[in-house]
Amino acid sequence: MSIKVSQLTKVYGNQKAVNAISFEVNKGEILGFLGPNGAGKSTTMKIVTGFIPPSDGSVEVKGVSVMKDPILARRAIGYLPEHNPLYQDMFVHEYLAFIGELHGLKGSFLKDRVNEMILLCGLRVEQNKKIGTLSKGYRQRVGLAQALIHDPSVLILDEPTTGLDPNQLVEIRNLIKEISKDKTVVLSTHIMQEVKALCSRVIIINKGEIVANDTVDNLTGGQFVLKVEFQNSIEIKELEHFGKVKNIGGSIYEINHAGSDGLRAQLFEKAKANDWVILSMQQQEKDLEQVFRNLTQDSNVGDL
């Protein structure tokens, strides 16, 4: 496997940002690493890449301990952090050569790698421009190029499409798809369409703990949400035998269920027997955004 995280914990003062999480990522996977702000996503990615130490637990990348041998482990990792730290006054070509040298690349091999990354990341026209003059989309391309310059087998991308316009977003997605053909990719994002378009598996973290670890199809398939508005509020316990119930405001409820054909008829009968007035009823197949919301509701503090 490419990444193995075991009982990983990180504590800041009295706050436990990551609480004994464990997961593995296999070669060739694109893993969507999701969570609300403050869930512990960025903290986990910084530990995996060796930028900060854990309070407890372990991380292995390609069988190498990030804690015991961080230099060797980092050789296998390409990392694009959420806030892309580029040298604004350097030219694109110059910057990529500089990063390549930091990774120990030299001579004609370094020159060839820089040219290869410029072509792969669509930077040919921009290669002789200063990074500070580039658009956000092209700066993200430069960030991807620097993460790939040393040909890592594992690529960690923290919010790689934040702030991009729709055209730039599609371009970066396509680039990630191309890159992932021979690499393991861990992708953190808040954009659910991006996860569905790119990821083979999803981990959802909430309040420092993993609350889901499965494929998108398994998380969403065969599950439905019935949205019901009553004239007056109803006790949730009165509806719980129909499925998992959530009040989403006033007298409006969501009932998560497995797609029972007779559910609406049963609910009408229940309403009739209890003199409840149903104002509206709408059923839709559960999507990843609804799954995410159900698992992470009420988490809205700043990301760690």
SULZI-V422210 format. One line per field, one symbol per residue. phi: phi as a letter, one per 40 degrees, with the letter a starting at -180 (. if undefined). A space follows every 10 residues. Layout:
# SULZI-V422210
phi=???
This chain:
# SULZI-V422210
phi=.cbbbbfcbb bbgcbccbbf cbabbcdgcb ccbbicdgch ccdccccdcg cbcccagabb bfgbccccbc ccccccbbbb cdbccbcccc cdcccccccc cccgcafccc dccccccccc cgbdcccbbc dccccdcccc cccccccbdc fccbbbbbfc bcgccdcccc ccdcccdccc cbbcbbbcab cccccccbcc abbbbafgbc baaacccccb cgbbbbcbbc cbcbcdccbc ccicbbcbhg bbbbbcacgc cccccccccc cccbfcbcca aabaccbccc ddcccbdgba cccb
